[in-house]
Amino acid sequence: MNLLLQIMEEGKLTDSMGRKIDFKNTIIVMTSNLGADLIRKSTEVGFGAPEGVLDYKAMQEKIQGAVKKHFKPEFLNRLDNFIIFKTLDKESLKRIVDLEFKILQKRLFKKGINIFLDEKAKDFLVEKGYQPEMGVRPLKRAIEQFLEDPLAEKLLIQPDKKVDYQISAKKDEIIFVEKEQTKPQEKKDLAKI
């Protein structure tokens, strides 16, 4: 905390050797899960808000109250702006699954492997990674645990096998169905990803 106050007050840091680091033209972004427990405790149920989504104004007031209790006024007075992110809903998480999957799809395409993800698998990953108070991190862990790790194991068992995978979900797991390699012209379309 003292380092941050020094940066904000003087615009520079000095180490024990007398070397200075200038922060005059710097934007410092700080993130925190401060207030996440308040969001979790007060998520409305019923007709008040969509499933798992707290009213943004109420959430903003509660989080700002928690910030004021946690940090000293001399620190808060030096901050230019607070941005309180809205809670992610399931549709937003589904779009994040699409983005993360495209990155994985592109990496595997370079190795000659195509993967395709259906809606059941997307819904499964969203359900496993949905924790409104924690943001996107649980979703990324779910993608890693249920999609990337099992797929990596399959690829390590048969490293030279070039096969495409249709990825779906069944009960409480992701399933990988091996398919024949797609035709070259279909692979050209994937190169645009």
CORJO-V300359 format. One record per pair of residues at least 4 apart in sequence whose ideal C-beta (glycine too) atoms are under 7 Angstrom apart, sorted by the first residue. I is the first residue (numbers start at 1). J is the second residue. D is the distance in Angstrom with one decimal. If there is no record, write none. Layout:
i: <I:I>
j: <J:J>
d: <D:D>
This chain:
i: <1:1:2:3:3:4:4:5:5:6:6:7:7:7:8:11:11:11:12:12:12:12:13:13:14:14:15:34:34:34:34:35:35:35:35:36:36:36:37:38:38:38:38:39:39:39:39:39:39:40:42:42:43:43:43:44:44:44:44:49:49:49:50:52:53:53:54:54:54:55:56:56:57:58:59:59:60:60:61:62:63:63:64:64:65:66:67:68:71:71:73:87:88:88:88:88:88:90:90:90:91:92:93:93:93:93:93:94:94:94:95:96:96:96:97:97:97:97:97:98:99:100:100:101:101:102:102:103:104:104:104:105:105:105:106:106:108:108:109:109:109:109:109:112:113:113:113:114:114:114:114:115:115:115:116:116:117:117:117:118:118:119:120:120:120:121:121:121:121:121:122:123:124:124:124:125:125:125:125:125:126:128:128:129:129:129:129:129:131:134:136:137:138:139:140:141:142:143:143:144:144:145:146:146:147:147:147:148:149:150:150:150:151:151:152:153:154:155:162:163:163:164:164:164:164:165:165:165:165:166:166:167:167:168:168:169:169:170:182:182:184:187>
j: <5:75:6:7:13:8:75:9:75:10:13:11:13:23:78:22:23:24:20:21:22:23:20:21:18:20:19:63:66:67:70:39:62:63:66:40:133:134:41:42:62:63:66:43:54:59:87:132:133:133:54:62:52:54:132:48:49:54:55:53:54:55:89:132:87:89:58:59:87:59:60:86:61:62:63:84:64:84:65:66:67:84:68:82:69:70:71:76:75:76:77:132:92:93:132:135:136:94:126:130:95:96:97:126:129:130:139:98:122:126:99:100:136:139:101:122:125:126:143:102:103:104:143:105:117:106:193:107:108:115:148:109:115:193:110:193:113:115:113:114:190:191:193:162:162:163:164:164:182:187:190:164:165:167:166:167:121:122:167:167:168:123:124:168:169:125:167:168:169:174:126:127:128:169:174:129:142:143:146:147:130:142:146:138:139:141:142:143:138:138:140:141:142:143:144:145:146:147:148:148:149:149:150:174:151:167:174:152:153:154:174:176:155:176:156:157:176:159:181:178:181:179:180:181:182:176:177:178:179:177:179:174:176:175:177:174:175:175:186:187:188:191>
d: <6.4:6.6:6.3:6.5:6.6:6.2:7.0:5.8:6.4:5.7:6.1:6.9:6.0:4.9:4.1:6.9:5.3:4.6:5.1:6.2:5.1:5.9:7.0:4.7:6.5:5.1:5.1:7.0:5.5:6.0:5.9:6.4:6.1:3.7:4.2:6.4:4.4:6.6:6.2:6.1:4.5:6.7:6.0:6.5:5.6:5.9:6.6:6.8:4.5:4.2:6.2:6.8:5.9:5.2:6.7:3.7:4.4:6.2:6.9:4.9:6.4:5.8:6.7:4.8:5.5:5.8:6.1:4.6:6.1:6.6:6.1:5.7:6.5:6.4:6.2:6.9:6.2:5.1:6.4:6.6:6.3:5.4:6.4:7.0:6.5:6.1:6.0:6.9:4.9:5.3:5.9:4.5:4.5:5.7:6.5:6.4:6.5:6.4:5.4:6.2:6.9:6.6:6.5:4.7:6.5:6.2:5.4:6.8:5.7:5.5:6.6:6.2:5.9:6.0:5.9:5.1:5.2:6.3:6.8:6.4:6.9:6.6:5.4:5.9:5.1:6.3:5.5:6.7:6.4:7.0:6.6:6.1:5.5:6.0:6.9:4.9:4.3:5.6:7.0:6.4:5.1:6.9:7.0:5.0:6.5:6.9:6.7:4.1:5.5:6.9:6.2:7.0:4.8:6.1:5.1:6.5:5.0:6.2:4.8:6.9:4.9:6.1:6.3:5.0:4.3:6.4:5.0:5.2:4.7:5.8:6.3:6.3:6.4:3.6:6.4:6.0:5.4:5.8:6.4:6.6:5.8:4.0:6.1:4.7:3.1:6.8:3.5:7.0:4.4:5.2:6.1:6.5:6.3:6.4:6.4:5.9:5.7:5.1:6.2:4.8:6.1:5.9:6.9:4.9:6.2:7.0:5.8:6.1:6.6:6.6:6.5:7.0:6.4:6.5:6.2:6.5:6.1:6.5:5.9:4.9:6.7:4.5:7.0:5.7:5.8:4.8:6.7:6.3:6.9:4.4:5.5:6.2:5.8:5.4:6.9:5.6:6.8:5.1:4.0:5.9:6.8:6.8>
